[in-house]
Amino acid sequence: MTEQYTRQQTLQQRRAAHAWACVEQVPASIQKKYGSLVRGLPALVQSDGLGQTLAFLKAKAGGNADKEHMVAYNHIADWVSTELQADGDLLTWLLGRSTADYRRATAEALAYLNWLKRFAEAKGWQEEGQ
């Protein structure tokens, strides 16, 4: 096994552990809405970009920390900020970064979102009709 493979596996394991811990803390009152939301976020990031997706989540939350949009924003921001050593708010940090940093943050967010999405699906969190 190469060192690169081992490092990648470790990163995947860290992503999974963080995502699982976040999913476990989602309040029962928003679990179905959260599940539906995170299922669509990877596509939103790919079509609109990470910055616009984060801005959308913040706007929809309207300052309500318990709303599924703010919970999802905080989960993504916590992970990506930690991995990229970003100071302060992730959206603000992204706006002043290079294209390479923006791409790296997007790739990390997408990889992380796949874990959030899978764990929410595993818990059966989705709104009726989805």
Backbone torsions as a table, in degrees:
resi	resn	phi	psi	omega
1	MET	NA	134.4	-179.3
2	THR	-83.6	160.0	179.0
3	GLU	-63.0	-38.9	179.2
4	GLN	-60.3	-43.5	179.7
5	TYR	-63.6	-42.7	179.8
6	THR	-63.7	-44.0	178.2
7	ARG	-61.5	-44.2	179.7
8	GLN	-62.9	-43.8	178.9
9	GLN	-61.5	-41.6	179.2
10	THR	-64.1	-42.3	177.1
11	LEU	-61.9	-43.6	177.8
12	GLN	-61.5	-41.3	179.4
13	GLN	-65.7	-38.7	177.9
14	ARG	-66.6	-42.3	176.8
15	ARG	-59.0	-47.5	-178.2
16	ALA	-61.6	-44.8	-178.8
17	ALA	-63.6	-42.4	179.0
18	HIS	-65.5	-45.8	-179.6
19	ALA	-62.0	-42.1	179.6
20	TRP	-62.7	-44.1	179.0
21	ALA	-61.3	-39.8	178.5
22	CYS	-65.9	-46.4	-179.3
23	VAL	-61.8	-38.1	179.3
24	GLU	-63.6	-23.6	-177.2
25	GLN	-96.6	-0.1	179.7
26	VAL	-66.4	126.3	179.9
27	PRO	-59.3	142.3	-177.4
28	ALA	-56.6	-32.9	-176.3
29	SER	-66.3	-19.1	-177.9
30	ILE	-121.3	7.7	-173.6
31	GLN	-57.6	-46.2	-178.9
32	LYS	-65.8	-43.0	178.7
33	LYS	-66.3	-40.2	177.7
34	TYR	-61.5	-46.6	179.7
35	GLY	-58.5	-45.3	178.1
36	SER	-64.1	-40.0	-179.8
37	LEU	-63.9	-51.7	-175.9
38	VAL	-68.0	-23.8	175.9
39	ARG	-62.6	-33.2	-178.0
40	GLY	-94.9	-8.8	-175.4
41	LEU	-66.1	-39.1	178.4
42	PRO	-58.5	-41.3	178.7
43	ALA	-65.7	-37.8	178.9
44	LEU	-65.4	-42.4	177.4
45	VAL	-62.1	-42.9	-178.2
46	GLN	-68.2	-35.5	-177.5
47	SER	-85.1	-39.0	-173.7
48	ASP	-107.5	-19.1	-177.8
49	GLY	101.8	157.0	-177.9
50	LEU	-65.6	-44.4	-178.5
51	GLY	-59.4	-47.5	-179.8
52	GLN	-66.4	-36.1	178.5
53	THR	-65.7	-44.1	177.8
54	LEU	-63.7	-40.3	177.8
55	ALA	-63.9	-40.4	176.9
56	PHE	-59.7	-47.2	-179.0
57	LEU	-61.7	-43.0	179.3
58	LYS	-65.1	-43.0	-179.1
59	ALA	-63.7	-43.0	-179.5
60	LYS	-68.0	-31.2	-179.9
61	ALA	-68.9	-32.8	178.4
62	GLY	56.8	31.2	178.9
63	GLY	83.7	-0.3	-179.8
64	ASN	-87.4	107.2	-174.6
65	ALA	-66.8	-21.6	-179.4
66	ASP	-91.0	-6.4	-178.8
67	LYS	-74.5	143.1	-174.8
68	GLU	-54.9	-32.6	-179.8
69	HIS	-66.6	-41.1	179.8
70	MET	-73.1	-36.2	177.5
71	VAL	-62.2	-46.2	178.9
72	ALA	-63.3	-43.5	177.8
73	TYR	-57.2	-48.2	-178.2
74	ASN	-62.9	-38.1	178.5
75	HIS	-63.3	-48.4	-179.5
76	ILE	-64.4	-48.5	-176.6
77	ALA	-62.3	-40.7	-179.9
78	ASP	-61.2	-47.4	-178.3
79	TRP	-66.6	-52.6	-175.4
80	VAL	-65.1	-41.9	179.5
81	SER	-61.2	-41.4	179.4
82	THR	-66.0	-46.4	-177.3
83	GLU	-66.2	-35.9	-177.7
84	LEU	-98.4	2.5	-179.6
85	GLN	55.5	45.4	178.8
86	ALA	-85.2	136.0	178.1
87	ASP	-93.0	140.7	175.8
88	GLY	74.1	-156.4	-178.5
89	ASP	-67.0	132.0	-176.3
90	LEU	-61.1	-44.0	-178.6
91	LEU	-61.6	-45.4	178.2
92	THR	-62.5	-43.1	179.0
93	TRP	-60.2	-44.4	-178.2
94	LEU	-60.5	-37.8	-174.8
95	LEU	-62.2	-26.4	-178.8
96	GLY	-102.7	12.9	-174.8
97	ARG	-101.6	167.1	178.2
98	SER	-73.4	166.5	177.3
99	THR	-60.9	-38.0	179.2
100	ALA	-63.2	-42.9	177.6
101	ASP	-64.4	-40.9	179.8
102	TYR	-62.2	-44.5	178.2
103	ARG	-63.4	-42.0	179.6
104	ARG	-63.9	-42.4	177.8
105	ALA	-63.6	-40.3	178.8
106	THR	-64.1	-45.5	179.7
107	ALA	-62.1	-41.6	180.0
108	GLU	-67.5	-41.3	178.5
109	ALA	-63.1	-42.2	179.4
110	LEU	-65.2	-41.9	178.6
111	ALA	-63.5	-40.8	179.4
112	TYR	-69.0	-42.5	179.6
113	LEU	-60.6	-32.7	177.2
114	ASN	-60.7	-37.2	177.2
115	TRP	-69.9	-45.9	178.1
116	LEU	-57.2	-45.1	-178.9
117	LYS	-61.1	-47.7	-178.0
118	ARG	-64.9	-41.1	-179.9
119	PHE	-68.3	-40.1	176.7
120	ALA	-64.0	-39.7	176.6
121	GLU	-64.5	-41.0	-179.5
122	ALA	-62.8	-30.5	178.8
123	LYS	-84.3	-5.9	179.7
124	GLY	76.3	24.5	-178.0
125	TRP	-86.3	98.3	171.0
126	GLN	-157.3	152.2	-179.3
127	GLU	-76.0	158.6	-179.6
128	GLU	-55.8	140.9	177.1
129	GLY	86.9	6.9	-179.5
130	GLN	-112.1	NA	NA
